Amino acid sequence: MDAQEKSPPAANRTGLINRLVPAKDTVKPRKWQRVLAAFLDGRSFNRFEAERIGDHALHSTVSALQARGVVINRRDETVSGFGGAPTRVCRYWLSPDSRQRAAELLGLENAVR
């Protein structure tokens, strides 16, 4: 992933988050499942971007995913923070070698290409 690469636009995502729970089911996916599905979809996040899917502590979620055997890549980047001040954050994305493990954890073994 190069330094300028961000998550693909919404139109390019396969929507794995939506496949985690059947439409009639009222149980929502857990935070780690939402984040892992987004990673499996090819998305990457920094801590501020992860807020959009309800993750307020991305570093902890990444740690929990790694404890389940998923390799998450990362790199530091600088973004505009409070008042426009430069803020250092970490961008995270799923290692290609962990796609199969991620799919297994989500019960989406057939989703891996």
C-alpha atoms as an extended CHARMM CRD file, in Angstrom:
* protein
*
       113  EXT
         1         1  MET       CA              0.0000000000        0.0000000000        0.0000000000  PROA      1               0.0000000000
         2         2  ASP       CA              1.6640000000        3.2560000000       -1.0340000000  PROA      2               0.0000000000
         3         3  ALA       CA              1.7380000000        6.3830000000        1.1150000000  PROA      3               0.0000000000
         4         4  GLN       CA             -1.1900000000        8.0630000000       -0.6570000000  PROA      4               0.0000000000
         5         5  GLU       CA             -3.4780000000        5.0240000000       -0.9460000000  PROA      5               0.0000000000
         6         6  LYS       CA             -6.7420000000        5.2280000000        0.9940000000  PROA      6               0.0000000000
         7         7  SER       CA             -9.7840000000        2.9960000000        1.2620000000  PROA      7               0.0000000000
         8         8  PRO       CA            -11.5780000000        2.3330000000       -2.0390000000  PROA      8               0.0000000000
         9         9  PRO       CA            -14.7120000000        4.4000000000       -2.7230000000  PROA      9               0.0000000000
        10        10  ALA       CA            -17.9810000000        2.9510000000       -1.4500000000  PROA      10              0.0000000000
        11        11  ALA       CA            -19.0120000000        1.9110000000       -4.9710000000  PROA      11              0.0000000000
        12        12  ASN       CA            -15.9550000000       -0.3760000000       -5.1960000000  PROA      12              0.0000000000
        13        13  ARG       CA            -16.5710000000       -2.2710000000       -1.9350000000  PROA      13              0.0000000000
        14        14  THR       CA            -18.1960000000       -5.6850000000       -1.8600000000  PROA      14              0.0000000000
        15        15  GLY       CA            -20.2380000000       -4.9800000000        1.2750000000  PROA      15              0.0000000000
        16        16  LEU       CA            -19.0270000000       -7.7860000000        3.5310000000  PROA      16              0.0000000000
        17        17  ILE       CA            -20.2830000000       -5.9200000000        6.5930000000  PROA      17              0.0000000000
        18        18  ASN       CA            -23.8120000000       -6.2810000000        5.2390000000  PROA      18              0.0000000000
        19        19  ARG       CA            -23.3060000000      -10.0330000000        4.7420000000  PROA      19              0.0000000000
        20        20  LEU       CA            -22.3920000000      -10.6710000000        8.3720000000  PROA      20              0.0000000000
        21        21  VAL       CA            -25.9790000000      -10.7110000000        9.5890000000  PROA      21              0.0000000000
        22        22  PRO       CA            -29.0600000000      -11.9240000000        7.6900000000  PROA      22              0.0000000000
        23        23  ALA       CA            -31.4870000000       -9.0930000000        6.8710000000  PROA      23              0.0000000000
        24        24  LYS       CA            -34.1940000000      -10.3860000000        9.2480000000  PROA      24              0.0000000000
        25        25  ASP       CA            -31.8120000000      -10.9090000000       12.1540000000  PROA      25              0.0000000000
        26        26  THR       CA            -31.8560000000       -8.1860000000       14.8030000000  PROA      26              0.0000000000
        27        27  VAL       CA            -28.4120000000       -9.0190000000       16.2010000000  PROA      27              0.0000000000
        28        28  LYS       CA            -25.8010000000       -6.5520000000       15.0170000000  PROA      28              0.0000000000
        29        29  PRO       CA            -22.2290000000       -7.6180000000       14.2860000000  PROA      29              0.0000000000
        30        30  ARG       CA            -19.7360000000       -6.9240000000       17.0380000000  PROA      30              0.0000000000
        31        31  LYS       CA            -17.1790000000       -4.1600000000       16.6170000000  PROA      31              0.0000000000
        32        32  TRP       CA            -14.3040000000       -6.5260000000       15.7870000000  PROA      32              0.0000000000
        33        33  GLN       CA            -16.4820000000       -8.1750000000       13.1260000000  PROA      33              0.0000000000
        34        34  ARG       CA            -17.3700000000       -4.8360000000       11.4960000000  PROA      34              0.0000000000
        35        35  VAL       CA            -13.7390000000       -3.7640000000       11.4310000000  PROA      35              0.0000000000
        36        36  LEU       CA            -12.4910000000       -7.1240000000       10.1610000000  PROA      36              0.0000000000
        37        37  ALA       CA            -15.1570000000       -7.2090000000        7.4310000000  PROA      37              0.0000000000
        38        38  ALA       CA            -14.1430000000       -3.7180000000        6.3370000000  PROA      38              0.0000000000
        39        39  PHE       CA            -10.4910000000       -4.7910000000        6.2290000000  PROA      39              0.0000000000
        40        40  LEU       CA            -11.4510000000       -7.8900000000        4.2530000000  PROA      40              0.0000000000
        41        41  ASP       CA            -13.3240000000       -5.5870000000        1.8540000000  PROA      41              0.0000000000
        42        42  GLY       CA             -9.9770000000       -3.9090000000        1.1500000000  PROA      42              0.0000000000
        43        43  ARG       CA            -10.4650000000       -0.8540000000        3.2930000000  PROA      43              0.0000000000
        44        44  SER       CA             -7.8350000000        0.7930000000        5.4560000000  PROA      44              0.0000000000
        45        45  PHE       CA             -8.4080000000        3.0750000000        8.4290000000  PROA      45              0.0000000000
        46        46  ASN       CA             -6.7540000000        5.4560000000       10.7790000000  PROA      46              0.0000000000
        47        47  ARG       CA             -8.3500000000        6.0820000000       14.1700000000  PROA      47              0.0000000000
        48        48  PHE       CA            -10.5160000000        8.9480000000       12.9340000000  PROA      48              0.0000000000
        49        49  GLU       CA            -11.8130000000        7.1140000000        9.8610000000  PROA      49              0.0000000000
        50        50  ALA       CA            -12.7500000000        4.0660000000       11.9550000000  PROA      50              0.0000000000
        51        51  GLU       CA            -15.2530000000        6.2320000000       13.8410000000  PROA      51              0.0000000000
        52        52  ARG       CA            -17.5170000000        5.9320000000       10.7760000000  PROA      52              0.0000000000
        53        53  ILE       CA            -18.1040000000        2.2590000000       11.5420000000  PROA      53              0.0000000000
        54        54  GLY       CA            -18.3810000000        2.7690000000       15.2850000000  PROA      54              0.0000000000
        55        55  ASP       CA            -14.8330000000        2.0200000000       16.3980000000  PROA      55              0.0000000000
        56        56  HSD       CA            -13.6100000000        4.5720000000       18.9440000000  PROA      56              0.0000000000
        57        57  ALA       CA            -10.4280000000        2.6620000000       19.8660000000  PROA      57              0.0000000000
        58        58  LEU       CA             -9.0720000000        1.1750000000       16.6390000000  PROA      58              0.0000000000
        59        59  HSD       CA             -5.6820000000        0.3060000000       18.1320000000  PROA      59              0.0000000000
        60        60  SER       CA             -7.3880000000       -1.9690000000       20.6770000000  PROA      60              0.0000000000
        61        61  THR       CA             -9.5290000000       -3.6330000000       18.0180000000  PROA      61              0.0000000000
        62        62  VAL       CA             -6.4280000000       -4.2660000000       15.9090000000  PROA      62              0.0000000000
        63        63  SER       CA             -4.7130000000       -5.8210000000       18.9220000000  PROA      63              0.0000000000
        64        64  ALA       CA             -7.7110000000       -8.1070000000       19.5210000000  PROA      64              0.0000000000
        65        65  LEU       CA             -7.7490000000       -9.1610000000       15.8540000000  PROA      65              0.0000000000
        66        66  GLN       CA             -4.0530000000       -9.9740000000       15.9830000000  PROA      66              0.0000000000
        67        67  ALA       CA             -4.6770000000      -12.1070000000       19.0750000000  PROA      67              0.0000000000
        68        68  ARG       CA             -7.1040000000      -14.1220000000       16.8740000000  PROA      68              0.0000000000
        69        69  GLY       CA             -4.3480000000      -14.8170000000       14.3570000000  PROA      69              0.0000000000
        70        70  VAL       CA             -4.9550000000      -12.0160000000       11.8610000000  PROA      70              0.0000000000
        71        71  VAL       CA             -1.9720000000       -9.9960000000       10.6200000000  PROA      71              0.0000000000
        72        72  ILE       CA             -2.7280000000       -6.2880000000       10.3590000000  PROA      72              0.0000000000
        73        73  ASN       CA             -0.2680000000       -4.0460000000        8.5300000000  PROA      73              0.0000000000
        74        74  ARG       CA              0.3030000000       -0.4700000000        9.6320000000  PROA      74              0.0000000000
        75        75  ARG       CA              2.1810000000        2.7010000000        8.8570000000  PROA      75              0.0000000000
        76        76  ASP       CA              2.3590000000        6.1270000000       10.4550000000  PROA      76              0.0000000000
        77        77  GLU       CA              0.8080000000        9.1030000000        8.7160000000  PROA      77              0.0000000000
        78        78  THR       CA              0.0700000000       12.7230000000        9.5260000000  PROA      78              0.0000000000
        79        79  VAL       CA             -3.4700000000       14.0780000000        9.2470000000  PROA      79              0.0000000000
        80        80  SER       CA             -5.1290000000       17.3620000000       10.0680000000  PROA      80              0.0000000000
        81        81  GLY       CA             -6.2160000000       17.2880000000       13.6960000000  PROA      81              0.0000000000
        82        82  PHE       CA             -7.9130000000       19.7040000000       16.0820000000  PROA      82              0.0000000000
        83        83  GLY       CA             -7.7700000000       23.2290000000       14.7090000000  PROA      83              0.0000000000
        84        84  GLY       CA             -5.9170000000       21.9440000000       11.6590000000  PROA      84              0.0000000000
        85        85  ALA       CA             -2.8230000000       21.0220000000       13.6590000000  PROA      85              0.0000000000
        86        86  PRO       CA             -0.8250000000       18.1110000000       12.2160000000  PROA      86              0.0000000000
        87        87  THR       CA             -1.5900000000       14.9040000000       14.1060000000  PROA      87              0.0000000000
        88        88  ARG       CA              0.3190000000       11.6190000000       13.8480000000  PROA      88              0.0000000000
        89        89  VAL       CA             -1.8580000000        8.5350000000       13.5200000000  PROA      89              0.0000000000
        90        90  CYS       CA             -1.4490000000        4.9780000000       12.3490000000  PROA      90              0.0000000000
        91        91  ARG       CA             -3.1520000000        3.5950000000        9.2190000000  PROA      91              0.0000000000
        92        92  TYR       CA             -4.1270000000       -0.0840000000        9.4560000000  PROA      92              0.0000000000
        93        93  TRP       CA             -5.0420000000       -2.6380000000        6.7780000000  PROA      93              0.0000000000
        94        94  LEU       CA             -5.3380000000       -6.3840000000        6.4560000000  PROA      94              0.0000000000
        95        95  SER       CA             -2.2540000000       -8.2880000000        5.3460000000  PROA      95              0.0000000000
        96        96  PRO       CA             -3.0460000000      -10.1950000000        2.1220000000  PROA      96              0.0000000000
        97        97  ASP       CA             -1.7070000000      -13.3210000000        3.8340000000  PROA      97              0.0000000000
        98        98  SER       CA             -4.5030000000      -13.0720000000        6.4210000000  PROA      98              0.0000000000
        99        99  ARG       CA             -7.4850000000      -12.8940000000        4.0660000000  PROA      99              0.0000000000
       100       100  GLN       CA             -8.3410000000      -16.5600000000        4.5700000000  PROA      100             0.0000000000
       101       101  ARG       CA             -8.0790000000      -16.3360000000        8.3800000000  PROA      101             0.0000000000
       102       102  ALA       CA            -10.2430000000      -13.1880000000        8.3900000000  PROA      102             0.0000000000
       103       103  ALA       CA            -12.9040000000      -14.8950000000        6.2790000000  PROA      103             0.0000000000
       104       104  GLU       CA            -12.8780000000      -17.9230000000        8.6050000000  PROA      104             0.0000000000
       105       105  LEU       CA            -13.3960000000      -15.7300000000       11.6690000000  PROA      105             0.0000000000
       106       106  LEU       CA            -16.3430000000      -14.0470000000        9.9760000000  PROA      106             0.0000000000
       107       107  GLY       CA            -17.8440000000      -17.2780000000        8.6860000000  PROA      107             0.0000000000
       108       108  LEU       CA            -17.3590000000      -16.0220000000        5.1170000000  PROA      108             0.0000000000
       109       109  GLU       CA            -14.9360000000      -18.6150000000        3.7780000000  PROA      109             0.0000000000
       110       110  ASN       CA            -16.4190000000      -18.3090000000        0.2600000000  PROA      110             0.0000000000
       111       111  ALA       CA            -15.8500000000      -14.5340000000        0.2290000000  PROA      111             0.0000000000
       112       112  VAL       CA            -12.0780000000      -14.8120000000       -0.2450000000  PROA      112             0.0000000000
       113       113  ARG       CA            -10.9140000000      -14.4610000000       -3.8220000000  PROA      113             0.0000000000
